[in-house]
Amino acid sequence: MNTADLEALVAPVAASHSLEVDRLEVMTAGKRSVVRVFLDGDGPAGRGPSLDEIAEATRAISAVLDAADITKGRPYTLEVSSRGVSRPLTHPRHFRRNTGRLVELALAEGTVTGRVLAADEESVEVEVDGTPRRVALADVRRALVQVELNRPVEGEDTEEEAEV
C-alpha cells in the first residue's frame, strides 16, 4: 500500500470535512495492514477538530478506501485520530490552534516555557512569568505542548469561589 496513493484518496475527503491530513502511517500486522490517518483542522472554536468531526471524517474515509480497494482485497484496520498533543508544533497554524495552552519552546539561547497568547505566520506571542514575549517562529528549534492536568478552565467556578 503506497502512502502517496493513500494520501491522494484521503486528503480530498478530509478537506471536504474542513480537515487536513497531518500524517499517514501504514503498518503490516500479520496478514492485515493497519492504516493510521492523523487529521488536524481549526474545528468549531479554532482550536482543533472535535470528536464529532473526526468521527464523520472517519466514516467518509472508510467508504472511500473500501470503494478504491487499495489493499487489493486484503483485510485492513483503519484508525483515524487527531494529530495528538505530543506532536511537535511545526507550522504557524499549530501555534494558533494551541492558543491558551502552555508550550515549551527550544530556542538557540535556551528553553522558554509560556502560555500561547497569539500566533501569526512569522511569530508566536507567549506569556512567560506574567510577561508577554514575542518569538520568531524561525528561531524555534522545537515546540511542544505541555500537558496540564489540574489547570482550571476559564469561566468555571473554583471550589473556593463556590463556597463564598
C-alpha positions, 0 to 999 in steps of 0.5 A: 500500500503506497502512502502517496496513493493513500494520501491522494484518496484521503486528503480530498475527503478530509478537506471536504470535512474542513480537515487536513491530513497531518500524517499517514502511517501504514503498518503490516500486522500479520496478514492485515495492514493497519492504516493510521490517518492523523487529521488536524483542522481549526474545528468549531472554536479554532482550536482543533477538530472535535470528536464529532468531526473526526468521527464523520471524517472517519466514516467518509474515509472508510467508504472511500478506501473500501470503494478504491480497494487499495489493499487489493482485497486484503483485510485492513484496520483503519484508525483515524485520530487527531494529530495528538498533543505530543506532536511537535508544533511545526507550522504557524497554524499549530501555534494558533490552534494551541492558543491558551495552552502552555508550550515549551519552546527550544530556542538557540539561547535556551528553553522558554516555557509560556502560555500561547497568547497569539500566533501569526505566520512569522511569530508566536506571542507567549506569556512567560512569568506574567510577561508577554514575549514575542518569538520568531517562529524561525528561531524555534528549534522545537515546540511542544505542548505541555500537558496540564492536568489540574489547570482550571478552565476559564469561566468555571467556578473554583471550589473556593469561589463556590463556597463564598 
